[in-house]
Amino acid sequence: MAGTVLPTTMDVPTKAVETSINPPKDLDAGALFVLKSKGSWMHCGYHLTTSIVAPVLLSLPFAMGLLGWVGGVMWLALAALVTFYSYNLLSLVLEHHAKLGHRYLRFRDMGTHILGPGWGRYFVGPLQFGICYGAVVVCSLLGGQSLKFIYLLYKPNGSMQLYQFIVMFGVLILFLAQMPSFHSLRHINLLSLILCLTYSACAAAGSIYIGSTGKAPPKDYSLSDDGANRLFNAFNGISIIATIYASGIIPEIQATIAPPVTGKMFKGLCICYTVIIITYFGVGISGYWAFGNGAQRSILSNFMAGDKPLLPSWFLLMINVFTLTQLAAVTLVYLQPTNEVLEGFFADPKRDQFSVRNTVPRLIFRSLTVVIGTTMAAMLPFFGDIMALFGAFGCIPLDFILPMIFYNVSFKPSKKSLVFWINTTIAVVSSALAAIGAVSSVRQMVLDAKTYHLFANI
């Protein structure tokens, strides 16, 4: 027997035998088909890395430019420590409840059973759904921008518009979105892990080369002289870095692990954060050193001087192909919560996953999800600014605040204990940062409003 843990959110008075091959009968179709518990701790590490380490890390030099050397490096390190601690707490809470006989497979299940039904249904669930689907839209936008970059690299005066490239990326995702379960992405996510290490190494090498050969503009590391601008820039930089460390789907990733789950998530986190330290610090520090305050929102933009590439065209092509391929993997990972919800509504858990009854609705609704996300990305190419606001309101609560609350409520540590006050302090400070970060994001949207129009060719 594999253990005595029942992988369901239903409270049960007795223990039940469960294996990853024969799951319990009371799971809905979303949990049964999408969140199959068959993976190992290594698979968990691949999923975690893909959910966190994405091409948005190429904006770290820009974020460091808003904070300066001291603030940038300190916050980069502190965010790594806090999120590793937070995700590990969330894992411990899940393991604790699994030992009690109710294994929670989804973030909203945790909210429902730990804080109350209203929290799961009206706060945690919608918040997570909005963040994850927003990430799908942003990935579609970034995929289109990457394709456009490749196009302009070889045809600088080309007339194709951004929305056309976004549609091309959407067609690719339309096919890949039919992957049946989170677990079925394990090999794609291993490739994703390799790709993020590769393009990060290329980005760091490119920055060091340009910075050391004098091709970069004069370096300026000074912060704004205006106190208000300096403050808003700092909080904007903090929000960007916090969002880059965000996941939002830790319970769903842990749900893919075959029982018993004890200790496996920690090993997966160790894989993930090894990659994070290599990529985030490598790209962030090298890019800021090379370009200073001139670092753009994606460091790849600094590799071009107008229409003239500062690095060999083949090198720029290689980086963009790597980032484009990994964006597809990240998009698939963040589609999983949407897939789980849709299959919970439209699939029949009593029928085989690949029966006509379940295959046809899956094909229709997953395709519709991708079409809507692609259309939003094409219509709203400024969606990245909107997601910065969502990040402040969504990523920080899901990844910095709720894990602390879940731990304190589940384990009830003494109010005199160190862990209680560490968790409380992180939750309170993160709440303040979320509010201030939201204000900074709105300010940035106002400043950028002049560039906003539907189907803009940014």
N, C-alpha and C positions, 0 to 999 in steps of 0.2 A: 504494500500500500504506500502511496506517495505521501500521506500525512493525514491530519485530522482537521484540515481547514476547509470551511465551506466558502467558496468564492462568490458570495452574494451579499447584497446590502440588506437582506432580510434578517431580522433578529431571530435566532433559533435557540430553543432551550437546551438542545442536545447537540453533541458533536456528530458530524457526518463525514463519511469517507468521500474523498474527492480526488480525481486525477485529471491531468490536463487532457486526457483522451476522452473521458466520460464526464463532462461538466454537469452540474446539477440542472434539474429540469426547470427551475423557476426563473432562470435568466431570460431577459427579453432578447429579441433578435439582435439589437445593437450590441449588447455586451457579448452575446454568444458568438456572433459572426465576425465582428470587427475587432473586439478586444480579446482574441483568443489567448489563453494563458499557456503558451508553449515555449516561450523563449528562455534563453540562458542569461546570465549576468553580462556576458559579452554583447549579446544582442541588445540588451538594455543600454549598454554603453554607446552602441552605435546610434540608437534612437535618441538618447539624451544629447549626444554631440550634434546630431542633425537639427534637433529642436532649438539649440542655443547658438551653436557656432555656424553662422550663415554669412553671406556676402555683405550684410550690413556692418560687419566688423571693419570694413574698409572705410567707414566714416569715423573711426576712432581718432585718427590724427586731427580731424576737424573738431571733435569734441574736446580733445586735449588743448587745442588752440583757444577754446573758450575758457579753460580753467588754468592754463599756464603749466609750467613744468611740475611744480610742487603739487598743486591741486590736482592736476591730471593724473600723475602717477599714483598719488595717494588714493584718489577715488577709484582708480582702476583696480588697485590692490584691495581696497576695503570692500568694493562691490563683489569681488571674487570671494572673499572670506565670508561675507554675509550671505550671499546666495548659496554657497556650498553648505554652510550651516543650516540655512533655511530649508533647502531641498532634503538634506539629511533628516531634519526634524520631521518633515512631511512624511518621509519614508518610515521613520520610527512610529509615527502615529498610525500609519496604515498597517504596519506589522503588528502593533499592539492590538488593534481591533480585529485583525485576522486571527490572532491567537484566542480572542474571545468568541470566535465563531461567526463573525460577519466581516467578510473581506469586501472593502469598498473598491470598486473598479473605476469610478469616475469622480471628478472634483465635486460635482454637484451632489453626489451621494454623501461625500464627507460633510458638506455644508448642511445637508438635510438631517443627518443622523447625529452630528456633533453639536450644531448650533440650533437646529430646528427646521421644520419643513419650509417655512417662508424664506429662510436664508438660501437654501439650495435652489428653490424654484424661481425666486424673484431677484436674487442677487448674484450668487456664485455661477449658476448655470448661464444666464444671459450675458454676464460679464465675460466668462470664458468663451462662449460662442462668438461674441462680438470681436474679441481679440484674435481668436484663431481664424475666423473668416476674414477679418481685416488683414491678417498676415498673408492669407492667400491672395488677396487683391494686391497688396504691396509686392509680393513675389512676382506676380504677373506683370506688374509695372516695371520692376527691376529687370525681369527677363526680357521684356521688350526693349528697354534701354540698352541692355547688353548686346542684343541683336543689332540694334541701330548703330551702336559704337563700332561693331565689326563691319557693318555695311559702309559707314562713313570712312573707315580706315582705308578701304580699298576704292571707294568712290566718293571723294570729299564733296562733290557737287551733286550728289544723288538727290532725287526729289521725293523719295518715299518718306511717309510720315510715321511718327512714333506709334500711332494706334494700329498701323498695319503690322508692325513687329510684335506688338502685344497680342494681336490675334494669332500670329504664327506660334508664339509661345503657348497660347491657350489651346491650340490644336494639339500640340504635344501633350499637354496636361490632360486633355480630353481622353486620350487613349490610356495614359498611365494611371488615371484616377480609378480605373476599373480593377486595380489590384484589390483582391478581396478583403484583406485584413491588415491590421497594423503589423502583425508578425511577418506577413509576406513581404514587408519592406526591408527586412533585415539585411539582405545582400545589397540593395540599393543604398541603404544607409551606411554600410561599410565603405562602399565606393565614395559616398558623400564625405565621410571622415577623411579618407585619403585625399580627396580633392581639396578640402578646406586647408589641410596642411600644405598642399602643393601651391595653391594660388596665394596663400599667405606668405610662404617663403619667397615666391616670385615678387609679390608686392613689396616686401621688405628689401629684397635684393635690388629691385628697381629704384626704390627710394634712396638707398645708400649709394647706388651708382650715380644717380642724378645729383644728389647732394654733395658728393665728393668730387665731382668733375666740373662743378661750377655751372651746370646747365640750369639749375634752379634759380629763381629770383633771389635777391638778398634776403637772408633769414631775419625775421623779426619775431621775437618771442614775448614782446611787451603786451600787457593787458590794456583794455580801454581806459583812458583817463577820466571818462565820465562815470561817476559812481553808480548811477542807475543802470547804465548799459553794462557795466562790469558785473553788477549783481545779477541782472537778468541773464547775461551770457553764462555766468557760472551755473545758475540753476538749470538753464537749458542744456549745458554740457552734462550736468549730473543726470538729468532725465534721459538724455541720449544713451549714456553709458549704462544706466539702470535698465533701459529697454533692451539694449544689446545683450545683457546677461539674462534676460527673462526667458521663461519657457512657457508656463501656463498650463502644461499638460503632464505634470509629474505623475499624478495618480493613474492616468491612462497608460503611461509608459510602464509603470510598475505593474499594471494589470496584465501586461503581456508576458510577465515572468511566470514560468511554471512553478507550482508549489513544490516544496516549501520556499517561501520568498525571503526568509530571514537572512540578512547580510548581503544579499545579491545586489540590492540597489546601491549600497555603499561602494561596492566594487565597480559598478557601472559609473557612478559619479566620479570615482578616481580616474577612470579612463577619460571621461568627458573633460574634467578639469586639468588633466595633463595637456590635452589638446588646447584648452582655453588659454592656459599660461603661455604656451608656445606661440599661438597665433595672435592673441589680443595684445600681449606686451611687445611681440616682435613687430607687428604692423603699426601699433599705436606710437611706440617710441621712435621707430625708424622714420615713419612718415612725418611726425611732428618735427624731428630733428632736421629732416631734409627741407621742409617747406615752411615751418613755423606757422605764423598766423595765415599764411597763404594756402594752407591745406584746405582743399575743397571738400564738399560733402561726401564724395567718394575719392579716395586717393588716386584711383585710376585716371580721373580727370586731370590730375596734376602731371600725368605722364604725356600730356599733349600741350604744346604751345600754339594755341590757335588750331590750325589744321596740320601743324607739323609735329610728328611724333618725336619725343625725346629719347625713345628706346626703339630698338628694331621692331618693325611691323610684325614679324613672326612671334616676337615675345609678347606683344600686346594681344595678338590674336590668341595665343595660348592661354594667357590669364583669363581672357573673356570667355573662352570656351569652357574652362574649368569652372568659373563662377556661374555661367549659364547652366551647366549640367548640375551643379550642386543646388541651384535655385529650384530646379525641377524636383529634387529630392525633398527640399524643405517644404515646398508647396504640398507635396503628397502627405507629409507628416502632419501639417496643419489642416489638411482636409479631413483627417480621421475623426475629430470630434463631431464635425458636420455629418460625416458618413454614419457614425454611430447613432446620432439622433434620428436621421432619416430612416435607417434600417429598423430602429426601434418602433417607428410609426408604421412603416409600410411592408416590412418583411414578416414572415410567419416562422417563429422559432420551432414549430413542430414539423416543418418541412425541411428538406435538405437545403443547405446554403446555395447549391448550384442547380436546384430545381427550377423549372420555368417560372413557377409561382414567385420565386424570390429573385431570380436573375433579371427578369424584365423590369420590375420596379427599380432594382439597383442600377441598371443601365440607364434608365430614364432619369432618375433623380440625381445621380452623380453627374451625369452629363449636364443637366440643367444647372446644377451648382457651379460647375466650371464655366458654363456660358455666362451666367450672371456675374461671376467674379471677374471674368475677362472683360465683359462689357463695362463694368464699373471702373476697371483699371484704364481702359481706353478712353472713357469719357472724362475721368477725373485724374489726370496725370499728376496733379498736386496732392494726391491722396496721402503721400508720405507725411505732409504737414499735419493732416487730419489724424493720422496714426500716432504722431508724436503726442497729441492731446489724449487719444485713447490709451496710449502707453502709460501716461501719468495716472489716468483714472483706472486703468485695468491691470497692467503688468505689475505695478508696484503693490496694489492690494493682493493680487493672486500669489505673488512670489516673495514679497517682503513682509506682509502683514498677516494674512490668514494662516500661514504655517505656524507663526508664533502663538496665535490665538488657539488654533487647533491643539497644539501641544499643551498649553496651559490648561485648557478645558479637559483634555483627555487624561493627562497624567496628574493634574492638580498639584504641582510642586508647591512647597511652602512659600508663603510671601516673603519669608526671610532668606530664601535660598538665592544663590547667585543666578541660576538658570532662569528663575522667574523674572528677575529684574533685567537680565540681558534680553529676554524675549520681549518684555514690556517696553524697554527702551527702544529696541529696534522697531517695534510696531508703531510707537508714538512718533519717533523721528521720521519713519517712512511715510506716515500719514501727512506730516507737515511737508515733506518733500513732494508728495503727490499733489498737494494743493498748490504749492508754489510752482512746481513744474507745469501744472495745467495752465496757470496764469502766463508763464513764460511761453508756452506753446501757442496760446491764443495770441499773444503779442507778436510772435513770429509769423503767424497766419495773417495778421493785419498788415505786417510789413511786406509780406509776399503777395498780398491780395491782387496787386496790379497785374500779376502774371497769370491769374486764374481765369481760365475760360475752357469750355467743354472741348475735348479732343485737341487740347493744346499740343503743339509739336515741341516739347521741351527737350 
